[in-house]
Amino acid sequence: MIVLAESNFVLELALQQEQFEHARKILELAEEKHLQLFVPACSLLEPYQTLTRRQRERKEFSRRLQGEIKLLERSELHDGMAATSQHVANALDAGTDIERESLEKTIERLSRICTVPVLSVDIVKLGQAMQLTYGLEPQDAIVLASIDTALEGLGASPKVFVNKNSKDFARPLVENQLEKRGCRLVTSFSSACQFIDNVLKKSREGAA
C-alpha cells in the first residue's frame, strides 16, 4: 500500500487541525510499515512559507488592533484596554512560535519514515507543462509532477494520493492522469483512512 501526500498533510499534522487524528493515523501506519508514505520535497518546504505568511498577517492584525485600542483608551469608558491589547499581541506571538516548533518536529518525524522525491529539473519542466494542461497553480503543478514521476516506478501496489483541498486537484483531467498510474485521488484524510483500512484488510484476508 502506497500513500502519497503533500503540504496540507504536513500542516494538518503540525497544526493539529480538524482532521488531525486521521492524518496521524496515516503517519502511524507508515511508521509501523503497513504502508509506504511519499511526500514531495517541495511539500516539506511550503508549510514554512505558510507559517511565515501567517506570522506577517498576525503582526499586521496586532498592529492594527493596538492602534484601535489606543484610540479607545483616550476615553475613560475604556480604561485598561492597553493590558488587553498586550495580552492579545503576546498570544499571537506565542502561537506562531508554537506552530513553528510543531512543524519542525513533524518534518523531522516524517523525514525518518517517508520517501521524499527530489525536485529535479525534469520535474520542474513537467510541472510547467501540467500547469498549462490542467490549469493548476504553479505550486500544485510541481506537486502533481513530483507525484506523477514517483508513480512511474511504484509498480502495481494499491496507491492513493491524499489531498485535503478538493479545489486543488479534484479535476477530471488530473484524476484521469492519476488513474493511468493506478492511483486514486481522495480529498479528505478521514476518507483516506477508510480507503487505506479497506485495502489493508483485503491484503490481510488474502494472505490468510
C-alpha positions, 0 to 999 in steps of 0.5 A: 500500500502506497500513500502519497501526500503533500503540504496540507498533510504536513500542516494538518499534522503540525497544526493539529487541525480538524482532521488531525487524528486521521492524518496521524493515523496515516503517519502511524501506519507508515511508521509501523510499515503497513504502508509506504508514505511519499511526500514531495520535497517541495511539500516539506518546504511550503508549510514554512512559507505558510507559517511565515505568511501567517506570522506577517498577517498576525503582526499586521492584525496586532498592529492594527488592533493596538492602534484601535485600542489606543484610540479607545483608551483616550476615553475613560469608558475604556480604561485598561484596554492597553493590558488587553491589547498586550495580552492579545499581541503576546498570544499571537506571538506565542502561537506562531512560535508554537506552530513553528516548533510543531512543524519542525518536529513533524518534518523531522518525524516524517523525514525518518519514515517517508520517501521524499522525491527530489525536485529535479529539473525534469520535474520542474519542466513537467510541472510547467507543462501540467500547469498549462494542461490542467490549469493548476497553480504553479505550486500544485503543478510541481506537486502533481509532477513530483507525484506523477514521476514517483508513480512511474516506478511504484509498480502495481501496489494499491496507491492513493494520493491524499489531498485535503483541498478538493479545489486543488486537484479534484479535476477530471483531467488530473484524476484521469492522469492519476488513474493511468498510474493506478492511483486514486485521488481522495480529498479528505484524510478521514476518507483516506483512512477508510480507503487505506483500512479497506485495502489493508484488510483485503491484503490481510484476508488474502494472505490468510 
